[in-house]
Amino acid sequence: WGLHQFLVHELYHAFQHDLEERQCQEDGRMMFVEGAAEYFGYFLTEKRFPDRPAVTTLLGDALNDHQRGDGIDQGNATAAAAALRLMVERGDLAHDVIMDGSLFHSCARSGEYGPDVPSVQSARSDWFKIQAHAGSYRFDPAVVSNA
């Protein structure tokens, strides 16, 4: 599972079209560049390993990382992927935009999803508010409705 997820994560970087555009290089780099690759890795790997559902595996791993002191600001791609998942669950970002790589067309991560956008700021601050529930993981319902 881990090797497959890693390889898919790295492959995703090939779909990130705006990486060479100078004005897009720094804005939202960790949360969007690494977070989207990690997100994609979890969801595509789930197809090969259906016994490890993407959402609960991602959120469980993110919660464990948070408990160890790792987060987006520490360069943790899983934390960044959890923030993107929170945006998806809040309706601020479409799952398909991450999965098909179109998030990286026309510098969307610098404009529509730039660091000053309230929904992005909120996801960055709330990504770790995850609960264990009946053997799986999910965001605290209050955090999801806090859009």
Secondary structure in CASP SS format (residue, H / E / C, confidence):
PFRMAT SS
TARGET T0000
AUTHOR 0000-0000-0000
METHOD secondary structure of the structure
MODEL  1
W C 1.00
G H 1.00
L H 1.00
H H 1.00
Q H 1.00
F H 1.00
L H 1.00
V H 1.00
H H 1.00
E H 1.00
L H 1.00
Y H 1.00
H H 1.00
A H 1.00
F H 1.00
Q C 1.00
H H 1.00
D H 1.00
L H 1.00
E H 1.00
E C 1.00
R H 1.00
Q H 1.00
C H 1.00
Q C 1.00
E C 1.00
D C 1.00
G C 1.00
R H 1.00
M H 1.00
M H 1.00
F H 1.00
V H 1.00
E H 1.00
G H 1.00
A H 1.00
A H 1.00
E H 1.00
Y H 1.00
F H 1.00
G H 1.00
Y H 1.00
F H 1.00
L H 1.00
T H 1.00
E H 1.00
K H 1.00
R H 1.00
F C 1.00
P C 1.00
D C 1.00
R C 1.00
P C 1.00
A H 1.00
V H 1.00
T H 1.00
T H 1.00
L H 1.00
L H 1.00
G H 1.00
D H 1.00
A H 1.00
L H 1.00
N H 1.00
D H 1.00
H H 1.00
Q H 1.00
R C 1.00
G C 1.00
D C 1.00
G C 1.00
I H 1.00
D H 1.00
Q H 1.00
G C 1.00
N C 1.00
A H 1.00
T H 1.00
A H 1.00
A H 1.00
A H 1.00
A H 1.00
A H 1.00
L H 1.00
R H 1.00
L H 1.00
M H 1.00
V H 1.00
E H 1.00
R H 1.00
G C 1.00
D C 1.00
L C 1.00
A C 1.00
H H 1.00
D H 1.00
V H 1.00
I H 1.00
M H 1.00
D C 1.00
G C 1.00
S H 1.00
L H 1.00
F H 1.00
H C 1.00
S C 1.00
C C 1.00
A C 1.00
R C 1.00
S C 1.00
G C 1.00
E C 1.00
Y C 1.00
G C 1.00
P C 1.00
D C 1.00
V C 1.00
P H 1.00
S H 1.00
V H 1.00
Q H 1.00
S H 1.00
A H 1.00
R H 1.00
S H 1.00
D H 1.00
W C 1.00
F C 1.00
K C 1.00
I E 1.00
Q E 1.00
A E 1.00
H E 1.00
A C 1.00
G C 1.00
S E 1.00
Y E 1.00
R E 1.00
F E 1.00
D C 1.00
P H 1.00
A H 1.00
V H 1.00
V H 1.00
S C 1.00
N C 1.00
A C 1.00
END
